[in-house]
Amino acid sequence: MVEVFKTNVMHHTDARKMELLLRAAFPDCVLNFDLDDCDRIFRIVSTADVSEKVIAIFHEQQFACSVLS
């Protein structure tokens, strides 16, 4: 399942920090950022619905995050 999120992560250093946290939480998932997109896209490929946990991790780090539909 591919889930796509709109974020407010602006800098590559912040994206790397978030990637480390998210990889620790979801070690079997494939994830990436597209900071060149106007919505600062974050994508994750997983076998389960992880959207609530992903959003919670972003919010814990003071970043906005919502499912892009």
C-alpha positions in Angstrom: 0.0 0.0 0.0 1.4 3.4 -1.0 0.4 6.3 1.2 1.1 9.9 0.3 1.1 12.9 2.7 1.3 16.6 2.4 3.8 18.1 4.8 5.5 21.4 5.7 9.0 19.9 5.8 11.1 22.5 3.9 14.7 21.6 4.4 16.6 18.4 3.5 18.2 18.3 7.0 14.7 18.1 8.5 13.7 15.5 5.9 16.7 13.4 6.9 15.8 13.7 10.6 12.3 12.6 9.9 13.5 9.7 7.7 15.6 8.4 10.6 12.6 8.6 13.0 10.2 7.0 10.5 12.6 4.2 9.5 13.0 3.4 13.2 9.2 3.2 13.6 8.6 1.4 10.3 11.8 -0.6 9.5 10.2 -2.7 6.8 8.7 0.2 4.8 10.1 2.1 1.8 9.8 5.9 2.3 10.9 9.1 0.7 10.3 12.8 0.5 9.7 15.0 -2.5 10.6 18.5 -1.3 10.5 20.0 -4.8 6.7 19.4 -4.9 4.6 22.3 -3.7 3.0 20.0 -1.1 6.4 18.8 0.3 5.3 15.2 -0.3 6.2 12.3 1.9 5.5 8.7 0.6 5.6 5.4 2.4 5.1 1.9 1.1 3.9 -0.6 3.7 1.8 -3.7 4.1 -0.5 -2.0 6.6 -2.3 1.3 7.1 0.2 3.4 9.0 -1.2 6.8 8.3 -2.3 7.6 11.9 1.1 6.7 13.3 2.9 8.6 10.5 0.9 11.8 11.2 1.5 11.4 14.9 5.3 11.2 14.4 5.3 14.3 12.2 3.2 16.2 14.8 5.5 15.1 17.7 8.3 16.8 15.8 6.2 20.0 15.2 5.6 19.4 11.5 2.3 19.5 9.7 1.2 16.3 7.9 -2.0 15.2 6.3 -3.1 12.4 3.9 -3.1 13.7 0.4 -6.2 12.5 -1.4 
